[in-house]
Amino acid sequence: MIKQVNLNKSELIKYSFYNYIGAFIGVFSNLFIYSTNQQFLGILRYIESLAYVIWPLILMGASASLINFSPKLKLEYNVKLFSYAILTILRNSFFAFCILFIGFDYFSEFFKLDYIYLPVLLALLLACIDLLKKQLTIQSIIAFPSVLDNLMPKIILPTIFIMYYYDFIEHPITGLSIYITSFFLLLLVLLFYGYRRKSFFFTTKMKSFFDVVSKKEYFNYSFFALAGSLGYLFVFKLDTLMIPNLISFKANGVYSIATVAASVIFIPARGMFSLYAPQVSKLIKNNKLTDLNVLYKDVAKTLLFLGLLIYSAIFLGIENLFQIMPAKEVLLQTVSVIFIIGLTSVFNMATGFNSEIINFSKYYKFNLIALGVLTFLNLICNYVFILYFNWGIEGAALASFLSIIIYNSFKVVFIYTRMGLLPFDYKFLKLLSVQVALISFFSFLPELSNPYLNFAYKVVGVLSAQLYIIYISEWVVSYNSICDKYFN
């Protein structure tokens, strides 16, 4: 039978460590490799964005339902739930290919469909990978899947660019096919790993599952999980879909370099949200809102601290770093976008796991309303900022920033009014004030003529000041406990 495992914080540390290795490879590739072929990078990111839109339609809320219903099911019914989710993915993938084949001419009037069958195939692989990762997450296993998810594609992709550079690859379709194959290999390794850990079991006798969970309850939740995923992706991925259509593939390549550089900020949040999702679901199902409120505040403070810590290093050091890079002309174009996207990530982290609270509560339908409004808002802002004001990729970044602020503010207010939970307290405000003050102080210090020295004294200074002051203030309990454990 599938094993049940309690929350393991060491998994979070390993998850973050492996993610930062992947992020380092990604940033290194952006600085030295991806900038050699912005056209292909733009095509690749466009294919990925289309796949991320198709992916929820294939998944149909199956992975979210897995997390939502597992806490109240016995092991044998968890096997049936997991098996039914696999069947859902296979069935929907078949329908997706059929719809695309029949409606190709119609869809081509609205999107660039030069490589459209590749994103559908990638979406199928992503859906299967996501489901397997969620099954492992229920048992608090997130580190090894993170290694695969981050390292394998990030090793394959730079290899493709190098092959392109030396003319081993001549057509984008070849590079895209190699990239998608890496996800297929990832899926196979993940299946083997989960099978060896006795995490994956399959059965063809799934009908009795609906004797325990009503079909109406399951499909209602799955539908709203699907709608929430689509809305979330339109809010977060709409820019990379619109830039190729409103500007160019090359501009999308430059924009993607900026998003990868800024994505290192959000790595701790992804780990904490993944690891705590089953626990949030269990606390809500058991109506332990007091415990959930404590956890909500603790995670929000931790993520605010980590987000501003990483953002301060990027804000004060990225321009100096780019000045000494070989492709500085391309990289310097991304600085303003990195600042905007980085700030977006910090705000998203500081509001805690509000999406998880809503998704696993009886108010999960609220996400559909909020995301519908914000998708429309993001669409309008992208058109206005890019076409009317002619702000280019900076306009796309600002549209996302505005959407995320409104989206998360809506969720915080809603959770507080309905459930009495709030991610902020007095320590949160003090933490925010001190970190912002330190970043402002070091940003106003005089600039040195040598970019190496300027980078060193500003970045090292702001990081050291934050780490020391936050430690002696004891505002972030998890940070102090780690310091006391390893550096006593």
N, C-alpha and C positions, 0 to 999 in steps of 0.2 A: 504493500500500500504506500501511497505518497506520504512522505514524512511532514510533520508540522514542526516548525522551528521558531523559537522566540526571536525577538528583535536583537540583532547583533551589531553593536556600534563599530566593531572592528571591520565589519564589511563596508561601513561608510568610509573609514579611513583608507582601506584598500581601493574602494571605488574611486575616491577622489585622487589617490596617487596614480592609478592607472589612467584616469581621465586626463590628468595633467601631463602624463607622458604623451598621450595622444594629442593633447592640445599643443605641446611643445613641437611635436612632429608637424602638426597642422600649421602652426605659426611659422616654423622654419621653412616649410614648403611654400607658404604664401610669400615670404620675404625673398626667397632665392630661386624658387622653381615655377610656381604658378604664374608669376608676373611675366614669364617668357612667352606665354600664349594666352592672352586675355580673351581672345575670340572663343577658343575651345572651352575655357573655364566658364564663360558666360553661357555657352550651350549646355554644358554639364549641369550647372546650377539650375538652369531652366527645366531640364529634364527631371532633376531631383524635385523641384517645386511642383511640377505636374504630378509626379509620383506621390508626393505627400498629400495632394488633394484627392487622388484616386484611392489611396491607401485606406482612409476611414470608410469609404463606401464598400470596399471589399471586407474590411474587418467588421463593419456593422455593429460597433459597440461591444464586440465579443470579449475583448481583453478587459474593458472596464467592468463588464458584468461578472467576469471571473473574480475580480477583486471585491466587487460589491456583495456577491452572494456566497462566496466561499466561507466567511466566518460563521455562518449559521447552518452549514451543511456538514454531514458526516463524510468520511473519506471516500466511500464508495460513490456518493453522489457528486463529489468533486471530480472524480474520474469521468463521470458522465457529462458534467458541465464542460470540462476541458475537451472531451471528444466532440461534443456538439459544437463548440467554438471552432474546432478544426474543420468540421463539415460545413459550417457557415462560410468560412474563408474560401474553401474549394468551390462551393456552389456560386458564390458571388463573383469569384474570379472568372468563371466560365461566362456568366452573364455580362461582365464588363467587357470581355473580348468580343462577344457577340454584338453588344450595343455599339462599340467602337467601329467594328467592321461595317455594320449597317449604316451608321450615321456619320461616317468619315467626311463625306462631302459637306454636310451641314456644319459640323464642328470646325472645319477648316476655314470657314468664314470669320471665325472669332479668335482662333488661336493659330500659332505657328505649329504645324503638325508634321514637320519634316521627319521626326524620329518618334512618333507618337506611340508605337507599340512597345518601345523600350520602357517608357515610364509605367505602362500597365504591368509589364513583367516585374519591374522593380517594386511596384506597389504590392504585388502578390508576395514577393520575398519579404518585404518590410512588415507586412501584416503577420506572416508566419513567425518572423523573428520577434515581433512585439508580443505576440501571444505566449511564446515560449519564455520570454523574459519575465512576463507578468506571472507566469506559473512559478518560476524560480523566486520571484520577489515575495510571493506568499510565504515562502520558507526562509525569507531574509537572505537570499543568495543574490547579490547584485555585482560582486566584484569581478568574477570570471566573465559573465556576459558583457561587462563593461570593457574588459580587455579586448574581447572579440569585436564588439561594436565600434570601438574607437580606434584600435590599432590596425586591424586588418585592412579596412578601406583606406585609412590614412597612410598605409605603407604602399598599397597598390596604386593609389592615385598619383603620387609623385613619380612612381615608376613609369606610369603611362605618359606623363609630361616629358620625362627624360627620353623615352622612346620616340615621342613626337619630335623632340628637339634634334635628335640624331637621325631623323627620317626613317626609323624603323616602322613608324605608323604614318600613313599618308592621309587617311580619311577619318573624320570624327566618329563614324559608326563603329570602327574597329576599337578605338579607345573606349567608347561608351560600352561596348559589349564586354570588354575586359573588366571594366569597373563593375558592371552588374553581375558578372560571374563571381566576383569576390564576395558578394552578398549571398550567393548560392552556397559557396564554400562555408561562409559563416554560419548559415542555417544548418548545414550538415554537421559541423563541429558542435554546435549548440544542441542539436538533437542527440548526438552521441554522449555529450557531457551530461545532459539531463537524464538520459536513460541509465547511464552508469550510476548516477546519484539517486536513482529510483524516484525521480521527480515527474516523469512523464509515463502515464499509462493510458491506453486507448481501449475503447469498447464500442461495439456496434449496437449495444442495447441501451439506447439513450432515452427512449420514450418515458420510462419510469421516472426520469428526472423531473418531469412536469407533474408528477404526483406530489412532489415536495414543494416545488416552486410553480406557481400558476403561470400559464403561458402569457396571460395578459400582463402580469407583473414583470416577467422577464422581457417581453418584447417592448413594453413601454419604456423600461429603463434602457434597453439597448438602443431604441430609437433616439431617445434624448441624449444618450452618450454619443451616438453618431452625429447628431446635430451639433453637440458641443464640440466634438473633435473637428468637424468641418469649420465651424465658426472660429475656433482657436487657430486653425491653420490659415484661414483667410485673414485673420488679424495679424498673424506672425509671418506668413509667407507671401502675402499679397504683393509686397514690394518686389520680390524676385520674380513674380509672374508678370508684373506690369512694366518693369524696367525694360525687358527685351522688346515689348510691344510699343512702348512710348518713347524709348531712347534707342538702345541697341544692345546686342549681345555683349559687345566689348564693355559697355558701361556696366552691364550686369556682372561681368567678370571683376571689374574694379570694386564694385559694391560687395561682392562676395568675399574679396580679400579683407575688406574692412569688417565684415560680419564675423569671419573666422578669428581675426585678431581680437575682437571684442568678446567673443564667445567664451573665453577663458574665465570671465567674471562669473558666469552662470553655472560653472561646473559643480561647485559645492551644493547649489540648490537642486540640481537634477538628482544628485545622490540622495539628499535628505528627503526630497519629495517621493522618490521611488521607495526608499527604505521605510518611510513612515506611513505610506498609503495604507497598507493592511492594518496598522495599529489605529489610524484615524477611523477606518471603517469599523473596526471592532469597538472602539470607544463610543462611536455614534450608535451602533446597534445595541450596545448595553446601556445607553443613555448616561454615560459618565462624562457629562459636559464640563464639570469642574476640572477634572483631570485633563480633558482636551484643551480647556482654556489655558492652563499652565503650560502645556506642551506648545500650544499655538504661540504664546508670547516668547517662550524660550527659543523656539526655532526662528522666529522673526528677528529677534535681537542677534542671534548667531549669524544669520544670513546678511543682515544689515552690516554687521561688523566686517565679515569676510568680503562682501560686495564692495564696500567703500575702501577697504584695504587694497584690494586688487585694482580697483578703479583709480586710486590715487597714484599707483605706480605707472599705470598706463597714461593718465592725464598729464603727469609731470615728466614722463620719460620717453613716450613713444615718438615724439617729433625729433628729439635728439638721436634716438636710435635709428630712425629712418634716414637721417642726414648722412650716416656713415655706411648705408647699404648700397650695393651696386645698382639696384633698380629704384633709386630714391625718387626719380621723377614720377614713377607710377605710384609708389607707396605714399608719397606726400599728398597725393590727391585723396587719400582715404582717411586722413587724420580727423577731419571734422565729422565724418560719418562714424568713425570709431568712437569719438567722444559722445555722440548722440546715442548710438546703439548701446554703448557701455552704461550710460546713465539710465537707459530704458531697462537694462538687466538689473541694475541696482534697485530701482523702484519695484520691479517685479519680485525680487528676492525679499525686499523689506516688508512686503505685505503677507509673507508666510504662505502656508499651504491652504489658502482660501479656496482654490479650485477643488482640492480633495475634499474639504469639508462639505462644500455644496454638492459635489458629485455623489457622495456616499450618504447624504441625508435625504429626507423626504422632499426637500426643496430643489432637487436636481433639475427640475424643469426651468428654474430661473436662468440657468446657463444659456438655454436656447434663446430666451428673450434678450439677455444682455449681449450675447455674441451676434445675434441678428442686427441689433442696433449698431454695434461697433464695426461689424463688417461693412455695413453701409457707410458709416462715418469714415472708415479707413479708405474705402474706395473713392469717396468724394475728395478726401484730403490728398490722396495721391494724384488725382487728376488736377486739382487746383494747384498744389505745390509744384508739380512737375511741368504741367502744360501752361497754366496761367501765369504763375510767378517765375517759371523757367529756372527753378532751383536745382534741377537735375537729381543726382543720387542723394544729395543732402535733403531735398524735398521728400524723397521716399523715406529716409530715416526719420525725419520730423513727423511724417504721417503715422509711422509706427509708434513713435514715442508718445504722441498725443493719444492714440488709440489705447495703448497699454495703461496710461495714467487713468483715463476714464474707466476702462474695463475693470481694473483692480480696485479703484475707488468705489465703483458700484458694488463689487462683491464684498468689500469690507463693511460698507454701510448695511448691506442686506443681511450679512451674517450677524452683525451686532443687533439689528432690530428684530430678527427672527429667533436667534439662538442665544443672544447675550454674550457672544464671544468677540474678543477684540485682540488683535496682535500687538497693540501698542500699550505701553505703560510709561511711567515717569523715567525709568532707567533707559528705555528706548529713546526718549527725547534727549536725554543727556548724552547718550552715546552718539546720536546723530549730530548734535551740536558740536561736540568735541572733535569728531572726525572731520566734519565740514570746515571747522575753524583751522585745524591743522593743515588740511589740503590748501585752503586759501592762503594761510601764512607762507607755506613753502612756495606757492605759485607766485607770490609777490616778491620773493627774494631775488636779488640781482642775478641776471644771466651771465654766465662765464663764456668767454670766447671759444673755449675748447668744449666740443659737444660731449666728449668722454667724461670730463670732469663735471660738467653741468649735469649730465645724467646721473653720475655717481652720487654727488652730494645732495641733490634734490630727492631722488628716489630712495636712497638709503636713509636719508634724514626723515622723510615723511613716514616710511614704514617703521623705523625704529621708534619714533615718537608715539605712533599709534599703538604699537605692540606693548610698549612700556606703560603708557598712561591707562590703557584699557585693562591691563593686568592688575595694576595697583588699585584701580577703582572697583574691580570685581563685578562689573556690570554684565559680563558674558560668562556664565557659570561653566559652560563646556570648555571654553578657552582656558580658563584658570585651572580646571581639573586636568587638562592635557599638559599644561606647563608644569604643574606640581608633580605630575606622574613621571614625566620624562626629563625634567630639568631641575629637580629638587636639589 
